[in-house]
Amino acid sequence: MLKLKILFILLLTVFCTVVSAQVKIRLFSNQSPESAVFSVIEGKYEINMFNGEIFAVLKGEPVIITKFDGKLAVKKRNTEGFVCDSMVLSGKTGNDTFSLRINGNSPVRQYYSGDLQCFPDLGTLVFVNISDVEKYVSGVVKAEGGSGKNLEYFKTQAIIARTYMYKYFDKHLVDRYNVCDNTHCQAFNGLSLDTLLNRAALETQGLVIFDKDSVLIISAFHSNCGGETSSSEDVWLSDQPYLKAVIDPYCLNSRNAKWEKSFSMNEWVTYLRKSGYDGKVNDPSVFKFLQEYRLTDYKTGVFTKPLRTIRTDLNLRSTFFSVFTESDSIVLKGRGYGHGVGLCQEGAMEMATKGFNYKQIIDFYYFSVLISDINNAVVIKNE
């Protein structure tokens, strides 16, 4: 009985660490900031020093932050500058937003809410936005899913984004934040000003997707599947029972449903020979390849090559393509855009337009899953 109690306490501790009302996002994570200008957009901020000193920051009082001898040099308008190891700019009104411009770049309309933590690390400045989870989720949907679409589609994307965030909440824990703001985690360009999108995040607050064992799923998605999604094992060599191929009629007339790319016969032959092809080259018909349904390999004679490798090597939109010969050229006629696993965004948009709700859309693309509040999780599994 004692062992069971200890196990329960350990599980509860891990769970409470993961289920948080706030998330720490590293901003400009794919860049190397050397300086930044912090400006209050709404509310009031305070600079909190770890030696106990506090400085108020109001609208119209930009704060300049630069690297200085392995530390931060900080200067507010009409005040003397100071040097510190790290600091936090804390919002004080509960409705505080700010902008952050790095390296003297032209300002863009990207606003953030909550607090901002700043510290130097490995020759660069690190900026971590401590944000409300739902404001972060709506910002991710803005960056990953666009704006001006159906409410049920936005709800779907919000649940997917929230699921991903909680599943990988400790992805950067050793780096002192939870997630970064680029596609290594999820794209995040600050607050969403789209009222429909923000409403979708609030109306699905706390909802995530579990598998049958109450483990958060890998909530994969892509732009367009070309009429058929991919099974996870065909793309990542990881067999997830909820990520299986789905015949999808909803995306076929969408913007990214079809594509073409041409190569000269010499370019194609050279590429294949570098990959080990030693078959005929004087008969172009040998290169023809028909892919009516998703396959894993390109085949000509006894030669085979993984389609995912060809996609990467030739910078193709998808692996879902057929090969045709036209005169002295090779033409790839493809379908879809992206890896093809999980939810097809353009298919989901069309489903929402046709009246499907977010539960029906999620159930269509992910097999045997449960949509429930994050607090109902039995086990949180982070990978």
C-alpha positions in Angstrom: 0.0 0.0 0.0 2.9 2.4 0.8 4.5 1.7 -2.6 1.1 2.5 -4.3 0.8 5.8 -2.4 4.4 6.8 -3.3 3.7 6.0 -7.0 0.5 8.0 -6.9 2.3 11.0 -5.4 5.1 10.8 -8.1 2.5 10.6 -10.9 0.6 13.5 -9.5 3.8 15.6 -9.2 4.7 14.9 -12.8 1.2 15.7 -13.9 0.9 18.9 -12.0 4.2 20.1 -13.5 2.9 19.5 -17.0 -0.7 20.9 -16.6 0.0 24.6 -16.2 -2.0 27.7 -16.9 1.1 29.3 -18.3 3.7 28.4 -20.9 7.3 29.7 -21.4 8.1 30.3 -25.1 11.5 31.3 -26.4 11.0 34.1 -28.9 13.2 34.6 -32.0 14.6 31.2 -31.3 16.0 30.7 -34.8 17.9 34.0 -34.6 20.8 35.3 -32.5 19.7 38.6 -30.9 22.4 41.0 -29.8 20.1 43.8 -28.8 16.3 44.4 -28.4 13.8 47.2 -27.8 11.0 46.4 -25.4 7.9 48.6 -25.6 4.7 48.5 -23.6 1.6 48.3 -25.8 -1.1 48.0 -23.1 -1.0 48.1 -19.3 2.0 48.6 -17.1 5.3 46.7 -16.6 8.0 46.4 -14.0 11.6 45.4 -14.4 12.3 43.0 -11.6 16.0 42.5 -10.7 17.1 39.4 -8.8 18.8 41.7 -6.3 15.3 43.0 -5.3 15.3 46.3 -7.3 12.2 47.2 -9.3 11.7 49.8 -12.0 8.4 50.8 -13.5 7.9 50.8 -17.3 5.0 52.7 -18.9 3.8 53.3 -22.4 6.2 55.5 -24.3 9.2 54.3 -22.3 11.0 51.9 -24.5 13.6 49.7 -22.8 16.8 48.9 -24.7 18.5 45.6 -23.9 22.0 44.7 -25.2 24.7 42.2 -24.6 27.6 43.4 -22.4 30.5 41.3 -21.3 28.4 38.2 -20.8 25.6 40.1 -19.1 22.7 42.4 -19.9 23.0 46.1 -20.4 19.6 47.8 -19.8 18.6 51.4 -20.4 15.2 53.0 -20.1 14.5 56.4 -21.6 15.7 59.4 -19.5 17.3 57.1 -16.9 20.8 55.8 -16.3 21.6 52.4 -17.6 22.6 49.4 -15.6 24.1 45.9 -16.0 22.6 42.7 -14.7 22.8 38.9 -15.0 19.1 38.5 -15.9 15.8 40.2 -15.4 12.0 39.8 -15.8 9.7 42.4 -17.2 6.4 41.7 -15.4 2.9 42.8 -16.4 1.0 44.3 -13.5 -2.5 45.0 -14.6 -3.6 41.5 -15.9 -4.1 42.9 -19.4 -0.5 43.7 -20.3 0.9 43.4 -23.8 4.3 44.4 -25.3 6.3 44.4 -28.5 9.9 43.2 -28.9 12.1 44.4 -31.8 15.5 42.7 -32.1 18.9 43.8 -33.6 17.5 47.1 -34.8 15.2 45.5 -37.3 12.1 47.4 -38.6 9.2 46.9 -36.2 6.5 44.5 -37.2 3.0 44.2 -35.8 3.7 41.2 -33.5 2.5 41.7 -29.9 2.9 39.4 -26.9 1.1 39.2 -23.6 2.3 38.3 -20.1 5.8 38.6 -18.9 9.2 38.6 -20.6 12.3 36.9 -19.1 15.7 38.0 -20.4 19.1 36.4 -19.9 22.4 35.9 -21.9 23.4 32.5 -23.0 26.3 31.2 -25.3 26.9 34.6 -26.8 23.3 35.6 -27.5 20.3 37.1 -25.7 17.5 34.7 -24.8 14.0 36.1 -24.5 11.3 34.0 -22.9 7.7 35.0 -23.0 5.7 33.7 -20.0 2.2 33.6 -21.5 -1.3 32.4 -20.7 -1.7 28.9 -22.4 -4.9 29.8 -24.3 -3.4 33.1 -25.7 -0.4 31.0 -26.8 -2.7 28.4 -28.4 -4.6 31.1 -30.4 -1.2 32.6 -31.5 -0.1 29.2 -32.8 -3.3 28.7 -34.7 -2.8 32.2 -36.3 0.7 31.1 -37.4 0.0 27.6 -38.4 -3.6 27.7 -39.7 -4.1 31.3 -41.0 -7.1 33.5 -40.4 -10.6 34.2 -41.8 -11.7 30.5 -41.7 -14.6 28.6 -40.2 -15.0 28.5 -36.4 -15.1 24.7 -36.3 -11.8 24.5 -38.2 -10.2 26.9 -35.8 -11.5 24.8 -32.9 -9.9 21.8 -34.5 -6.5 23.5 -34.9 -6.7 24.9 -31.3 -7.1 21.4 -29.9 -4.3 20.1 -32.0 -2.0 22.9 -31.0 -2.9 22.5 -27.3 -2.3 18.7 -27.5 1.1 19.2 -29.0 2.1 21.9 -26.4 1.2 19.7 -23.4 2.7 16.5 -24.9 6.1 18.3 -25.4 5.8 20.7 -22.5 9.3 19.7 -21.2 11.0 19.6 -24.6 13.3 22.5 -23.7 13.1 22.2 -19.9 16.9 22.0 -19.6 17.0 25.4 -21.6 14.8 27.1 -19.0 11.7 27.3 -21.2 9.0 24.9 -22.5 8.7 25.5 -26.2 10.4 27.6 -28.9 8.5 29.8 -31.4 9.6 28.1 -34.7 8.6 24.8 -36.4 11.0 22.8 -34.2 8.1 23.1 -31.8 5.2 25.1 -33.1 5.2 28.4 -35.1 4.3 31.3 -32.8 4.4 34.9 -33.9 2.7 36.5 -31.0 -0.9 37.4 -30.1 -3.8 36.7 -32.4 -6.1 39.7 -33.0 -8.6 37.6 -34.9 -11.7 37.5 -32.7 -13.1 34.3 -34.3 -9.8 32.5 -33.8 -9.6 33.7 -30.2 -13.1 32.5 -29.6 -12.2 29.1 -30.9 -9.4 28.8 -28.3 -11.6 29.9 -25.5 -14.5 27.6 -26.4 -12.2 24.6 -26.5 -10.2 25.7 -23.4 -8.3 22.7 -21.9 -9.4 20.2 -24.5 -6.7 17.8 -25.9 -6.6 14.5 -27.8 -5.8 11.2 -26.1 -5.3 7.7 -27.4 -7.1 4.8 -25.9 -4.6 4.7 -23.0 -5.2 8.3 -22.1 -1.8 9.3 -23.5 -1.6 12.5 -25.5 -1.3 11.8 -29.2 1.2 13.0 -31.7 -1.1 15.6 -33.2 0.4 15.7 -36.6 -1.0 17.7 -39.4 -0.1 19.0 -42.9 -1.4 21.3 -45.6 -3.0 19.0 -48.1 -2.9 15.1 -48.4 -3.9 15.0 -52.1 -6.8 12.7 -51.4 -5.2 10.2 -49.0 -3.2 10.7 -45.8 -0.2 8.6 -44.9 0.3 6.1 -42.1 2.9 7.2 -39.6 5.1 4.1 -40.2 5.4 4.9 -43.9 6.9 8.4 -43.1 8.6 8.2 -39.7 9.0 4.5 -39.2 7.0 4.9 -36.0 3.7 3.0 -35.9 1.0 5.0 -34.1 -2.4 3.2 -34.2 -4.2 6.6 -34.5 -2.2 7.8 -37.4 -3.4 5.5 -40.2 -4.0 6.2 -43.9 -7.4 7.9 -44.6 -9.1 8.4 -48.0 -9.9 12.1 -48.0 -12.3 13.4 -50.6 -12.5 16.9 -49.0 -9.2 18.4 -50.1 -9.2 17.4 -53.8 -10.3 20.9 -55.1 -8.2 22.9 -52.7 -5.3 25.2 -53.6 -2.5 22.7 -52.7 -4.2 19.6 -54.1 -2.0 19.3 -57.2 1.5 20.3 -58.3 4.0 19.6 -61.1 7.8 19.7 -61.4 9.9 19.0 -64.5 13.5 17.8 -65.0 15.5 17.2 -68.2 16.1 13.6 -69.0 19.8 14.1 -68.3 19.0 15.6 -64.8 16.8 12.7 -63.9 19.2 10.0 -65.1 22.1 11.7 -63.3 20.1 11.8 -60.1 19.1 8.1 -60.3 22.6 7.0 -61.2 24.0 8.8 -58.1 21.4 6.8 -56.2 22.7 3.5 -57.6 20.5 3.1 -60.7 22.4 1.1 -63.5 19.5 0.2 -65.8 18.4 1.4 -69.2 18.6 5.0 -70.1 17.9 5.0 -73.9 14.2 4.1 -73.3 12.5 6.9 -71.4 9.4 4.7 -70.8 11.3 2.7 -68.1 11.2 5.7 -65.8 7.4 5.9 -65.8 5.8 5.4 -62.3 2.1 5.5 -61.5 1.0 6.2 -57.9 -2.8 6.1 -57.7 -2.6 5.3 -54.0 0.2 6.2 -51.7 3.3 4.0 -52.0 6.6 4.1 -50.1 9.1 3.6 -52.9 9.8 4.7 -56.5 10.4 1.6 -58.6 11.9 1.2 -62.1 12.9 -2.3 -63.0 14.8 -3.7 -60.0 15.8 -0.3 -58.8 13.9 1.2 -55.8 14.3 4.4 -53.8 12.3 5.7 -50.9 9.9 8.4 -52.0 10.5 10.4 -48.8 14.2 10.5 -49.8 13.4 11.7 -53.3 11.1 14.4 -51.9 13.9 15.7 -49.6 16.6 15.5 -52.3 14.5 17.3 -55.0 12.6 19.7 -52.7 9.2 18.3 -53.7 5.9 19.3 -52.1 5.0 15.7 -51.3 5.9 12.0 -51.9 2.5 11.5 -53.6 3.6 11.8 -57.2 3.7 9.9 -60.5 6.5 10.1 -63.1 5.8 10.7 -66.8 8.0 11.3 -69.8 7.3 14.2 -72.2 9.7 14.5 -75.1 13.1 14.8 -73.5 11.8 15.7 -70.1 10.6 13.9 -67.0 7.5 15.4 -65.4 6.5 14.7 -61.8 2.7 15.2 -61.4 2.1 15.3 -57.7 -0.8 15.6 -55.2 -0.8 17.3 -51.8 1.6 19.4 -49.8 3.4 18.1 -46.7 4.3 14.8 -45.1 0.7 13.6 -45.3 0.4 12.3 -41.7 -2.6 13.1 -39.5 -5.0 16.0 -40.2 -5.2 17.5 -43.6 -5.7 21.2 -43.1 -7.4 22.0 -46.4 -9.6 18.9 -46.0 -10.5 20.0 -42.5 -11.4 23.5 -43.7 -13.7 22.0 -46.3 -15.3 19.7 -43.7 -16.0 22.6 -41.5 -17.5 24.5 -44.4 -19.8 21.6 -45.0 -21.1 21.6 -41.5 -18.9 19.1 -39.7 -17.9 20.0 -36.1 -14.5 19.8 -34.6 -15.2 16.4 -33.0 -16.2 14.9 -36.3 -13.2 16.4 -38.1 -10.8 15.0 -35.5 -12.4 11.6 -35.5 -12.1 11.5 -39.3 -8.3 12.0 -39.3 -7.3 10.3 -36.1 -8.4 6.8 -35.3 -10.0 5.8 -32.0 -9.1 8.9 -30.1 -10.8 10.7 -27.2 -11.2 14.5 -26.9 -11.2 15.5 -23.2 -9.9 18.0 -20.8 -6.2 17.9 -20.0 -7.0 17.4 -16.3 -8.6 14.0 -17.1 -5.3 12.5 -18.2 -4.3 9.4 -16.4 -0.7 9.5 -17.7 1.2 12.2 -19.4 3.8 10.8 -21.7 6.4 13.2 -23.1 8.8 12.1 -25.9 
